């Protein structure tokens, strides 16, 4: 992760960056990624099964069976509260 951030790419691809991490460390990693994105005006493409991690995003694409099934726009915000996303995912039956 440090090596990827050191080059300050315009787009950062992150595949399950919090997988196998405890809650505290996962949150620290997500905070680091989003602070970097804000500071360097980067785009992050995050792949995750974790709604808490997905809640950091401005926009969430729900993929099922290789197809985009829905788009959830959370918008730019300072808090990364997962509840609105979890409620929307529940409405979709996910």
C-alpha positions as CSV (number, residue, x, y, z in Angstrom):
1,X,0.0,0.0,0.0
2,X,2.8,2.4,0.9
3,X,4.5,1.7,-2.4
4,X,1.3,2.4,-4.4
5,X,0.7,5.7,-2.5
6,X,4.3,6.9,-2.8
7,X,4.0,7.3,-6.6
8,X,0.8,9.4,-6.1
9,X,-1.1,7.8,-9.0
10,X,-4.2,9.6,-10.4
11,X,-6.2,6.4,-10.0
12,X,-5.6,3.9,-7.2
13,X,-7.0,0.4,-7.6
14,X,-7.7,-1.3,-4.2
15,X,-8.9,-4.9,-4.1
16,X,-10.2,-5.8,-0.6
17,X,-7.6,-3.5,1.1
18,X,-9.1,-4.3,4.5
19,X,-9.5,-8.0,4.0
20,X,-8.1,-10.0,7.0
21,X,-7.5,-6.9,9.0
22,X,-9.1,-6.1,12.4
23,X,-11.6,-3.3,12.6
24,X,-9.2,-0.7,13.9
25,X,-6.4,-1.4,11.4
26,X,-9.0,-1.6,8.6
27,X,-10.4,1.8,9.5
28,X,-6.9,3.3,9.7
29,X,-6.1,2.0,6.2
30,X,-9.4,3.4,4.8
31,X,-8.7,6.7,6.5
32,X,-5.2,6.8,5.0
33,X,-6.5,6.0,1.5
34,X,-9.2,8.7,1.6
35,X,-6.9,11.3,3.1
36,X,-4.5,10.6,0.3
37,X,-7.3,10.8,-2.3
38,X,-8.5,14.2,-0.9
39,X,-5.0,15.6,-0.7
40,X,-3.8,14.5,-4.1
41,X,-7.1,14.6,-5.9
42,X,-7.0,10.9,-6.6
43,X,-9.7,8.5,-7.7
44,X,-10.0,5.2,-5.8
45,X,-11.6,2.2,-7.3
46,X,-12.3,0.0,-4.3
47,X,-13.5,-3.6,-4.6
48,X,-14.9,-5.0,-1.4
49,X,-17.6,-7.1,0.2
50,X,-17.5,-5.0,3.4
51,X,-20.3,-2.4,3.6
52,X,-18.3,-0.5,6.2
53,X,-15.4,-0.1,3.7
54,X,-17.8,0.7,0.8
55,X,-19.4,3.5,2.9
56,X,-16.2,5.5,2.4
57,X,-17.0,5.9,-1.3
58,X,-18.9,8.7,-3.0
59,X,-20.5,6.2,-5.3
60,X,-21.1,2.5,-5.0
61,X,-21.7,0.1,-7.9
62,X,-23.4,-3.2,-6.9
63,X,-22.1,-6.0,-9.0
64,X,-23.8,-9.4,-9.1
65,X,-23.1,-12.2,-11.6
66,X,-20.6,-10.0,-13.4
67,X,-23.2,-7.3,-14.1
68,X,-23.7,-3.9,-12.5
69,X,-27.1,-4.2,-10.8
70,X,-27.4,-0.9,-9.1
71,X,-25.7,2.4,-8.3
72,X,-25.9,4.0,-4.9
73,X,-24.7,7.7,-4.7
74,X,-23.6,8.6,-1.2
75,X,-22.0,11.9,-2.2
76,X,-18.9,13.6,-0.8
77,X,-19.0,13.7,3.0
78,X,-16.6,13.8,5.9
79,X,-18.2,11.1,8.0
80,X,-18.1,7.5,6.6
81,X,-21.3,6.3,8.4
82,X,-22.2,2.9,6.9
83,X,-25.9,3.0,7.9
84,X,-27.3,4.7,4.8
85,X,-25.5,2.3,2.6
86,X,-26.5,-0.7,4.6
87,X,-30.2,0.4,4.5
88,X,-30.0,0.8,0.7
89,X,-28.3,-2.6,0.3
90,X,-31.1,-4.2,2.5
91,X,-33.7,-2.6,0.2
92,X,-32.0,-4.3,-2.7
93,X,-32.2,-7.6,-0.9
94,X,-28.4,-7.8,-0.4
